[in-house]
């Protein structure tokens, strides 16, 4: 029953995200790095995200939705949706915290204790002419809703471009 509820919540977030598009600049992000950096088993990580340009709440919070898919070198997959906030540190430097909820399929990868997983991430990026390049650190965990909650951290480098 938990899995059905998790899937329904994820579908709601995904379809709400599609309806949240506007004329503001949407972007995509392509990331490459290492999955589970704090473990002794190395695994690559490849990630693609669609970053909506619209402010989620239409107020001063400036939270913007995003959708993403991740795959690691051990066939683990994670599909997720969440909110992010770009914070301008200077004209070219940005700090972007984000939070997401998603479905994790282990494959031959690390057992994270549940299929429903939460991701928190911090990104530090630099604006180039028409794109940004960033460094990301994230944590994925089930927030103790599973019997075990080992969690994992990833470190990636991202290329972010207008869509």
matplotlib code that plots the C-alpha trace (Angstrom):
import matplotlib.pyplot as plt

x = [0.0, 2.9, 4.3, 0.9, 0.7, 4.3, 3.6, 0.4, 2.3, 5.1, 2.7, 1.0, 4.3, 5.3, 2.0, 1.8, 5.3, 4.2, 1.3, 3.6, 5.4, 5.4, 7.1, 10.1, 13.3, 13.3, 16.6, 18.0, 20.9, 23.2, 25.3, 28.1, 29.9, 30.1, 27.3, 27.7, 31.0, 31.2, 31.3, 34.2, 32.4, 32.8, 29.9, 29.4, 26.3, 24.6, 21.7, 19.4, 17.0, 14.4, 14.4, 11.2, 11.6, 8.3, 8.1, 6.2, 4.3, 4.2, 5.7, 9.1, 10.1, 11.0, 10.8, 10.9, 9.9, 12.2, 12.0, 14.9, 16.2, 19.4, 21.1, 24.3, 26.9, 25.3, 21.9, 20.3, 17.6, 15.9, 13.1, 12.1, 10.5, 11.1, 11.7, 14.8, 15.8, 18.6, 20.4, 22.6, 25.9, 27.3, 26.7, 28.1, 28.0, 24.9, 24.0, 21.1, 19.6, 16.9, 14.6, 13.0, 10.9, 11.2, 11.1, 14.3, 14.9, 18.0, 19.1, 22.4, 23.2, 23.1, 19.9, 18.5, 15.8, 12.7, 11.6, 10.3, 13.4, 14.0, 16.9, 18.5, 21.1, 23.3, 24.7, 27.4, 27.5, 29.2, 27.4, 29.1, 27.9, 24.7, 25.0, 26.2, 28.6, 28.1, 29.3, 26.7, 26.6, 23.4, 22.0, 19.3, 17.5, 14.1, 13.8, 13.4, 10.2, 11.8, 13.2, 16.7, 17.9, 21.6, 21.3, 23.9, 25.7, 26.7, 29.1, 28.6, 29.6, 26.7, 26.2, 23.1, 21.6, 18.5, 16.0]
y = [0.0, 2.4, 1.8, 2.7, 5.9, 6.8, 6.3, 8.4, 11.2, 11.1, 11.2, 14.2, 16.1, 15.2, 16.3, 19.4, 20.3, 19.9, 22.3, 24.8, 25.9, 29.5, 31.9, 32.3, 30.6, 26.8, 25.0, 21.5, 20.2, 17.3, 15.9, 13.4, 12.2, 9.6, 7.8, 6.9, 8.9, 7.9, 4.2, 1.9, 0.8, 3.2, 3.8, 6.4, 8.6, 10.2, 12.6, 14.7, 17.3, 19.6, 23.0, 25.0, 28.8, 29.6, 30.7, 27.9, 30.0, 33.4, 35.2, 36.1, 32.4, 32.1, 28.2, 26.6, 23.0, 20.5, 16.9, 14.5, 11.0, 9.5, 6.2, 4.9, 2.5, -0.4, 0.0, 1.9, 4.3, 7.3, 9.4, 12.4, 15.8, 18.7, 22.4, 24.5, 28.1, 29.9, 32.4, 34.9, 35.3, 37.7, 38.5, 35.1, 32.9, 31.0, 28.8, 26.5, 24.4, 21.9, 19.2, 16.3, 13.2, 10.2, 6.5, 4.5, 1.2, -0.4, -2.6, -4.0, -0.9, 0.0, -0.9, 2.3, 0.6, 1.7, 2.7, 6.1, 8.3, 12.0, 14.0, 17.2, 18.9, 21.9, 23.2, 25.9, 27.1, 29.7, 31.6, 31.4, 33.2, 31.3, 28.4, 27.6, 25.0, 23.7, 21.3, 19.4, 17.4, 15.5, 13.1, 10.5, 8.8, 7.4, 9.5, 6.3, 5.2, 1.9, -0.8, 0.5, 3.9, 3.8, 6.8, 7.8, 10.9, 11.8, 14.4, 15.6, 18.3, 19.8, 21.7, 23.8, 25.4, 27.2, 24.8]
z = [0.0, 0.7, -2.8, -4.4, -2.3, -3.2, -6.9, -6.8, -5.0, -7.5, -10.5, -8.9, -8.6, -12.2, -13.8, -11.7, -12.9, -16.5, -15.9, -14.2, -17.4, -18.3, -20.7, -18.3, -19.2, -18.7, -18.5, -18.6, -16.6, -17.5, -14.6, -14.4, -11.3, -8.6, -6.7, -3.1, -2.6, 1.1, 0.4, -0.6, -3.8, -6.7, -9.1, -11.7, -11.8, -14.8, -14.3, -16.5, -15.1, -16.6, -14.7, -15.0, -15.1, -13.3, -9.7, -7.9, -5.3, -7.1, -4.1, -2.7, -2.0, -5.8, -5.6, -9.0, -9.8, -11.6, -12.8, -13.0, -13.8, -12.5, -13.3, -11.7, -13.0, -11.0, -12.9, -10.0, -11.2, -9.5, -11.0, -9.0, -8.8, -6.5, -5.8, -6.1, -5.4, -7.3, -5.0, -6.7, -4.8, -7.4, -11.0, -12.1, -9.1, -7.9, -4.9, -5.5, -2.7, -3.8, -2.4, -4.3, -3.8, -6.0, -6.9, -6.5, -8.3, -6.8, -9.8, -8.7, -6.7, -3.0, -1.1, 0.2, 2.3, 0.4, -3.1, -1.9, -1.4, -0.6, -2.1, -0.8, -2.9, -2.8, -6.1, -6.6, -10.2, -12.4, -15.2, -18.6, -21.7, -22.3, -19.7, -16.3, -15.0, -11.5, -8.7, -6.8, -3.6, -2.7, -0.1, -0.9, 1.9, 2.8, 6.0, 8.1, 6.5, 5.6, 7.9, 7.1, 6.1, 4.9, 2.6, 0.0, -1.1, -4.7, -6.1, -9.7, -12.2, -14.1, -17.4, -17.2, -20.4, -21.5, -23.1]

ax = plt.figure().add_subplot(projection="3d")
ax.plot(x, y, z, "-o")
ax.set_aspect("equal")
plt.show()
